[in-house]
Amino acid sequence: MLTGKVKWFNGEKGYGFITRDDGEKDVFVHYSAIIGSGFKSLKEGDVVEFEVVQGDKGPQAKDVQAKA
């Protein structure tokens, strides 16, 4: 699992970007990649854990969850 902080997330459009702690390029995150039930959203500055997979338009986060 990688860690990072939410750079920004648009709750209306359901996507945003995570700044990776390892210094690699920011990664795209879609609301469908967020683990949890109910309304799935992230807030700017949230610390998260995630995996990176290759999506249609490049790397994207999956299995995103808030780090306790």
Secondary structure as UniProt FT lines:
FT   STRAND          2..10
FT   TURN            11..14
FT   STRAND          15..20
FT   TURN            21..22
FT   STRAND          27..30
FT   HELIX           31..33
FT   TURN            44..45
FT   STRAND          47..55
FT   TURN            56..57
FT   STRAND          58..66
//
